[in-house]
């Protein structure tokens, strides 16, 4: 950073930003460079990347002369430049014939020349004395007047008790900014975030400096006092600096366009800049990109003026785009939300209209975006499209008895085929299959009804939408007949804008380009499975058979577990306590219930995957071996977890537990993965704040057993108490030699005596055995040499786990 003068309180905020670590906190390493006469500050800043500077009001004139500089922040709202005169000189007009030091006809004297002009005075009316930058010349009466800075020289005049008058140009309308922070356009173009960080850290430094002047003065005396100023001089300067910064009136660092315009007009009136020159404020004043991706100036201006982007939301085109109780849902909705997040824009979903009504709204500008639309020749005349974000399959559904009768669209010549009015299928069928009789319907459900009630022979729509709607409304007499394998019916979903709003299309395309494959795959997995041909029925039979084996496996292990627990109970005092407990609570029934409690979530997962396979069989949908392998892998994961749970109970009191050096974050994620379906089913939001590289030696499955207990208990509470917007917050951090894991929920807290929840008593919750937290506490104490406790807070319960 190149200063416009030598070290003094004038740069206090910058010193503090460096010394307090404000620059370092945002990743910046800043070096200060003092002024020297041979340096042209603006040229130096423009000569190299990563250089910033402070300068006077000439920042405006230099920009108008074509210098590619950017005004980043202003700190002095008034210039400290003034003229000190002998007592007999009271007005600028009194300077005629006098010896005046440091004032010329150049732009550096612009403020003085403005003041002179108001009194009919020019610089030719007095005797020019070259500047010595030494106020002693005025004290020694070598000159009658001289240019000074009120922040510094006044102190020495007062100390010397020299009588003087002060001519301040600000009083006469020369309201110039000073201490102006700037950089190059190249720096802003390539490193806008760095510019913002530097500016914000500098402002933060100034905010601190003005509140802690004594501290800053001590810092300057110790480290930055190249001018050898006294403490009293710096105290005087600090007060003067605050008076011209006007922090109680203007935000520190702020820039007022009206003040800049006044400076421009003054420079033009004095002839320092061309009368025809205009200033582009958006180019000249730094505006950080409030968005998350690089945007052009035109795109920034568009979004700034637009504020909110209005996006179409259909009523019932699930699972892509539909509305439930006023809330937009679906794959395309999630995709648009992700684009908005990538860019950093606000969107508003508009619903309650038909497809054709949405198209009209897009044309007249009352709607900005059509979210899932296919590009056709007719639409290209008035719409601009992004690249496709999802390719889907058009299928034709018929009544079940006719499913084998229809194999292609040619079979519908002379027949009635229902399509949604305004959809691309309407245009394409009329163009390529003119012999088909088209029945236009308003939505998917109407199309299915038309077929079910024999008003149409078939209905054409996207396969995923057909399957979803058939299942939702339990329409039993319909069946997909065939997929449309015609190149003209390639259904590629895109985002479209009005042809007049191509700039918005370009912005959205940038958002699409920033979506990763992983993010897209996560949305795909959330909303639907990909449709692939050549179903392997034998493999599905094997999957179902394998599931039946799981049930047998559970029964056998339950019996084995009872035997194991009976053996372990005989060993020591802890087992005696358990024996007493189980004698009172129908012996082994409760521990088996606990196993069932722990297995409930993974068994639900298995059930949902089996139902998925079953529905695909019922709807005659194709599925590939790869997809089945993926589902099988997930099912095996749940089975393995249940197996590990059994092993945890079997090995609970053994000293030879298998240990490993495992990741805390991995243990948390694996536990959440087991119950992720039920988490989504109950709309539970998970917040995680986990320090990186937290690792510990122990049995990972045992810690997962504890975490699963806490998560499922919270889940049960949410369900029983009908908690709206349920959340679970998981924090993990290192403190000294310990790792602290905190699990917090908003379920309303723990009833009764909190300490009782860790004892083996009957749970007050109908879905819990009351044994899980007892086991959890013993795992943490005996296996991890740690402790677990609980407490109630305003919104719910907090469990703290402390392990070495």
C-alpha positions, -999 to +999 in steps of 0.1 A: +000+000+000+015+033-012+008+062+011+004+098-002+026+112+026+049+100+054+039+080+085+016+098+109-019+095+125-034+101+090-029+064+084-039+051+119-067+028+106-044+010+082-018+005+110-044-010+133-058-033+105-023-047+102-013-048+138-046-063+151-045-089+124-076-077+105-057-081+072-043-114+082-077-127+092-089-124+056-057-138+041-038-106+033-002-097+040+001-059+037+032-038+034+031+000+038+053+023+016+059+059+026+057+088+001+088+099-017+091+128-042+102+106-071+071+084-069+040+090-089+015+072-067-011+065-094+014+053-119+029+030-093-004+015-084-012+009-121+022-007-128+017-039-108-010-063-096-018-062-059-009-026-053-032-001-036-027+036-028-041+067-011-043+100-029-059+134-029-088+148-050-068+142-081-082+107-081-112+121-099-093+141-125-069+113-132-098+090-139-113+115-163-080+117-181-083+080-188-063+064-160-078+029-153-082+034-116-110+025-092-121+045-062-123+019-033-130+040-002-129+076+012-118+084+047-115+122+050-148+138+041-132+172+041-097+181+029-073+193+056-057+216+030-059+253+039-039+286+037-024+301+069-019+338+067-006+367+088-032+384+110-037+413+085-049+389+057-085+381+065-100+373+030-086+356-001-086+390-019-061+403+007-035+380-008-029+404-037+007+413-040+017+390-010+043+363-009+024+330-009+042+296-006+030+263-021+002+274-043+004+271-081-018+269-112-020+231-112-046+206-101-029+202-067-040+238-059-076+233-073-092+239-039-074+272-035-082+283-071-119+277-065-118+299-034-098+326-053-123+326-082-151+335-058-131+367-050-120+375-085-085+365-076-061+345-097-027+330-089-011+357-109-022+383-084+004+372-057+041+364-055+047+326-058+072+311-034+082+274-041+071+251-013+097+242+014+072+220+034+085+237+065+061+258+086+091+275+102+093+297+071+059+312+080+069+315+117+101+334+106+079+357+084+097+347+052+062+344+036+029+361+042+009+329+036+014+293+029-005+262+021-007+239+051-026+209+064-048+217+094-041+182+108-004+190+114+010+225+109-016+242+131-001+223+161+033+239+156+019+274+150-001+271+183+029+258+201+050+287+188+022+311+198+024+327+164-007+348+155-024+338+122-056+336+103-068+306+083-084+306+049-103+274+045-114+265+009-141+242+023-160+272+036-161+287+001-176+256-016-144+236-024-157+204-007-130+180-018-125+144-005-090+135+008-073+103+019-089+083-010-081+046-012-078+033-048-065+005-069-063-005-106-091-018-127-070-049-134-069-056-097-107-052-094-113-074-125-091-103-114-093-100-076-126-084-066-128-104-034-093-093-024-103-056-030-134-061-008-114-078+019-088-050+019-114-023+020-134-039+048-104-047+069-092-011+065-125+003+076-126-020+106-091-007+115-103+029+113-134+021+135-110+008+161-085+036+158-110+064+164-122+047+196-087+039+209-066+070+199-042+067+228-034+031+219-028+040+183-005+069+193+016+046+214+019+022+184+030+051+160+056+063+185+069+027+188+068+015+152+058+042+126+072+075+138+096+082+109+089+119+113+099+119+149+067+135+161+060+141+197+031+125+216+014+159+219+016+164+182+000+131+175-027+138+200-035+170+182-035+153+148-057+125+160-084+150+171-081+169+138-084+137+118-116+127+135-131+161+130-126+159+092-137+122+090-171+131+105-177+095+116-210+105+133-224+118+101-209+096+073-201+058+074-163+054+075-151+046+040-183+057+022-183+074-011-210+099-021-217+103-059-230+138-054-197+149-038-178+133-068-200+152-092-193+185-074-155+178-077-159+170-114-178+202-121-151+222-102-123+206-123-142+214-155-148+250-144-111+254-137-102+239-171-083+209-157-104+183-175-123+183-208-158+197-206-171+167-226-158+141-202-183+123-181-177+099-152-191+064-152-198+059-115-203+021-118-169+018-134-151+043-112-165+034-077-158-001-065-188-023-061-181-057-048-198-085-066-225-095-041-230-126-061-211-159-059-199-162-094-180-139-118-205-116-136-201-089-162-209-053-155-241-056-176-251-087-156-245-071-123-265-041-133-293-063-145-295-083-112-292-051-092-323-037-110-342-070-110-339-078-073-361-110-075-364-135-103-399-149-108-399-186-117-429-208-128-441-235-105-466-260-118-495-276-098-489-313-104-459-321-126-443-343-100-416-353-093-401-325-113-422-294-106-453-293-084-468-275-054-479-288-020-498-264+003-483-234-014-447-247-014-428-255-045-414-290-047-396-313-071-363-321-088-365-290-111-373-268-081-343-281-061-322-277-092-333-240-095-327-235-058-292-248-063-286-224-093-299-195-072-275-205-044-246-208-068-252-173-082-265-156-050-298-144-063-333-143-048-361-162-065-399-163-061-420-192-073-453-183-091-480-210-092-517-213-098-516-210-136-518-234-166-488-241-189-502-218-216-508-191-191-472-193-179-460-190-215-481-158-220-467-144-187-432-151-199-439-132-231-454-102-214-426-100-187-447-108-156-427-141-154-389-143-158-382-181-160-398-212-173-381-239-153-385-272-172-392-267-208-382-285-240-367-265-269-388-267-301-385-247-334-417-227-326-405-218-291-371-208-302-387-178-320-396-161-287-376-179-260-339-183-251-328-216-237-300-228-214-282-260-220-303-291-209-300-301-173-320-334-174-330-357-202-362-376-195-382-403-214-416-397-229-439-427-224-475-435-234-498-450-208-529-470-218-556-490-201-541-523-188-559-545-213-545-525-242-509-523-231-497-550-254-517-536-283-497-504-286-459-505-294-452-472-310-469-439-319-477-452-353-502-476-336-522-445-325-530-434-361-567-427-361-567-431-323-571-405-296-539-396-277-542-371-248-514-346-243-511-316-220-521-283-238-490-262-246-465-290-239-439-298-266-457-331-273-486-311-288-464-294-313-444-324-322-473-349-327-491-324-349-460-320-370-448-356-372-479-377-366-508-358-382-530-389-383-532-391-345-562-374-329-550-352-302-570-346-270-557-316-251-559-318-213-549-293-186-526-314-165-513-349-158-542-361-137-567-350-163-548-370-189-548-402-168-585-398-161-592-394-198-576-428-204-591-445-174-626-433-183-622-443-220-622-407-233-587-413-249-568-444-260-536-432-245-518-404-227-483-392-234-461-376-208-428-380-190-423-415-175-414-402-141-444-379-139-467-407-151-454-432-125-456-406-097-492-396-104-504-431-109-491-441-075-502-410-058-539-414-069-538-452-069-550-455-105-550-493-109-563-499-145-535-481-163-502-494-174-472-479-194-473-493-229-441-481-244-413-455-244-413-430-273-381-438-292-382-411-318-354-387-322-378-358-326-392-366-291-359-362-273-371-347-241-343-325-227-354-302-199-340-267-201-345-233-184-360-206-207-363-169-206-380-143-228-359-136-259-356-100-247-340-113-214-311-133-228-289-117-202-308-135-176-304-168-196-267-162-196-266-156-159-286-188-152-263-207-175-233-196-154-251-210-124-257-243-142-220-245-152-211-243-115-232-272-104-210-303-098-217-338-109-219-348-073-245-322-065-266-332-095-263-369-086-275-361-051-306-345-065-311-375-089-309-399-061-333-379-040-361-377-066-359-407-089-340-437-102-329-436-138-349-457-162-327-483-180-339-513-201-334-550-198-348-559-164-332-589-147-361-606-130-340-633-115-318-608-098-349-591-082-361-625-070-327-630-054-329-596-037-363-605-023-351-639-012-321-623+004-345-600+024-364-630+037-331-644+049-325-612+068-357-618+088-346-653+097-312-639+106-328-614+130-348-642+148-318-664+152-296-636+165-323-626+189-323-661+205-285-661+205-284-626+220-306-638+249-282-666+256-252-643+255-267-617+278-276-644+303-240-655+303-226-620+307-250-611+335-234-637+357-199-621+355-198-590+377-218-564+396-229-546+365-244-578+352-261-584+386-278-550+383-290-559+348-303-593+361-323-575+388-337-551+362-346-578+337-362-600+364-386-571+371-391-563+334-400-597+320-364-609+319-349-606+284-379-589+267-366-554+271-331-560+257-347-576+227-369-546+224-338-524+226-323-543+197-356-538+178-355-501+187-319-498+173-328-518+142-360-499+135-344-473+112-322-497+091-352-521+088-373-492+076-345-485+051-347-521+038-384-519+036-384-488+015-359-503-010-380-535-012-411-514-018-392-495-045-383-527-063-418-540-059-434-508-074-411-511-104-422-547-109-458-537-106-455-508-130-435-529-155-405-505-152-371-516-164-340-516-142-304-524-148-280-546-130-259-515-121-290-500-104-297-532-086-261-535-075-263-500-060-295-509-041-280-542-030-250-523-016-272-500+004-292-529+018-260-548+027-248-516+045-279-517+067-276-554+073-239-550+082-248-522+107-274-545+124-248-573+125-223-549+140-249-538+166-253-575+176-215-577+179-214-546+200-239-561+225-221-595+225-187-579+229-197-551+253-179-564+283-150-580+266-116-564+268-105-575+233-127-552+213-112-545+179-099-509+179-089-486+151-078-450+145-110-436+131-125-403+120-152-387+142-168-371+112-169-405+094-186-421+124-212-393+124-218-395+087-221-433+087-247-431+115-267-405+097-266-425+065-283-455+082-313-433+091-313-408+063-346-420+048-364-416+081-348-382+086-361-371+052-395-387+059-399-367+090-384-335+074-357-333+101-330-308+093-295-318+103-269-291+110-232-302+114-202-282+126-174-307+128-137-297+130-116-314+104-092-343+111-108-352+145-096-388+150-096-412+180-085-447+188-114-471+196-142-491+182-160-470+157-191-490+158-195-486+195-194-448+191-219-451+162-242-471+186-242-442+210-249-416+183-277-438+168-293-439+203-292-401+205-305-395+170-333-420+171-344-408+206-346-372+192-365-385+162-391-403+184-396-372+205-402-351+173-429-376+162-446-380+196-447-342+203-455-333+166-426-309+166-427-285+136-395-279+117-375-304+138-337-300+138-307-319+152-274-300+155-242-319+158-210-302+169-176-319+173-144-301+184-112-306+202-105-291+236-072-298+252-067-336+251-105-343+248-129-345+219-163-330+226-193-341+206-226-322+212-260-334+200-287-308+203-324-310+193-355-288+194-378-314+208-389-295+239-364-311+263-363-340+288-392-346+312-385-354+349-351-359+365-324-357+338-300-381+356-326-408+355-324-411+317-291-429+320-304-456+344-322-488+331-358-478+338-389-480+318-389-452+292-418-427+292-415-426+254-436-452+237-410-459+210-381-464+234-371-493+257-354-471+282-322-491+279-304-473+250-290-443+270-279-467+298-259-487+273-246-454+257-233-441+290-215-474+297-199-475+262-186-439+267-173-446+302-158-480+298-148-481+261-137-445+256-127-435+291-151-405+288-183-392+300-218-383+287-243-359+302-275-341+293-292-309+300-323-290+289-321-257+271-349-234+259-357-253+227-348-288+236-322-312+249-284-312+247-262-342+251-225-337+256-200-365+250-164-360+262-138-386+251-100-389+251 
